[in-house]
Structures are given as structure tokens and as C-alpha cells.
Amino acid sequence: MRLCAWYLYGEKHRGYALNPVANFHLQNGAELWRINWMGDTSPRGITASCGMMVNYRYFLEDTASNSAAYLGTKHIKASEQVLSLVSQFQQNSKL
């Protein structure tokens, strides 16, 4: 879960999210909301993401500012759950 949070939040390509689905939602103003362990247990979900599923949440009043921040300064808006996992990854990572 920590590695998944880091991949979605911290791994970048030219400053933007490396994952194309994350990049799509973040460009449209969503917040990286939640990572769900075994949220997709289909064969494809297990193969593609070890069964993890991500929720992006759109707060309509924040979409314009989130989108502008992501496109302008490459800042990813994320929930406390995701930020906590990112922090745990950074504390324990050798990267």
C-alpha cells in the first residue's frame, strides 16, 4: 500500500504523475482520495495492480483550483490516508 501510494503520488514523468489514469484524473481536478487493498480481485486487477484499487474524488468546488495547481505547479492534492502512506514509504525507503 505504501509503495502504491508513492507510485501514484511521488513517481513523476516531467513533473506529472507517472500513472496515466492518475494523470487524467488529476488534470481534471480530482483528489487522490483512497487506496483500497484487494479492491479489484478480478484476474486483470490482480495482474495489473496486485488487486489494489484507487479512488479519485471530485469536490466540485475544488476541481478548478486542483486542476490549476496540478497543471501549473505539479502539486497533487491527496487525502490524509494517501499522504500518511507516502510518509510511511519515505521513512522506510532506501530510495
N, C-alpha and C positions, 0 to 999 in steps of 0.2 A: 504494500500500500504506500509506504514511504517512497519507494523508487518510482512508482506510478505518479505520485504527486509531483516529484521532482521532474520527471519526464514532461509532464503537462505544463508545469509552471516555470521550470528553470532551464530546460533544454531549448535552445533557440537556433534559428536559421535567419541570419541577417537581422537579429533582434526580435523576430516574431516567433510565436510558438512553432516548434518543430512539427507537431502533430497537425495534419491538415484539417481534421474535424475541429480540434480546439481553435485553430486559427480562424476558421469560418465563424464559429460562434462568438469568439472574442471580437472579431472585426465588426460583428453585428451588435455588440454592446452587452453580451451576456456576461454573467459572473461564473467563474469556475466554482461550482457550488458543493458538489459532494462526490466522493469516490466510494463505490459500493463493491465490497468484497463478494464475489460469486453472484454478481448481478446479472450476468449473462452466461448461463451454463450450457448453452447450445454448443454443438461441436465447433461451429465457427467462432463463437465467443471464447471458448477455451483456447483454441488455436491462436486467435488474433490478439487476445488480451489477457490470457490466463484467467478468464472468467470475470475480470473486473469491468465495471460499467461506470461511466462518468455522467453526472447530471450537470447541465448548464442551466442557470436560472436567469430569466429575463425580468428585471424590475423595470417596468415601462418608463418610470420617471428617471431612471438612471441610464437607460440604453445609449442615449446620445453622448453623455459625458464619458461613459465607459468606453464607447467606441472611439471617441476623440482621443482619450488618454492612451488607448492601445495603439492606435494608428500614429499618434503624434510622438509619444514618449516611450511607447512599447511597454507600458505598465499593464500588468494583468490583474484585474480585480478578482479576488478569490475569497472564499469563506474562511472562517476561523478553522474549520475542520481541515481544509486543504493546507492552509498556512501552517498549522500545527504539524501536519505530516511532513511538509517541506522542511520545517525547522528540525524535526527529529532526524530526517535524512541528512541534513547538513552537519549535525552534531556527530553522527555515526559514520559518515562517509570518509573515504580515503581519497576522494576525487579532489 
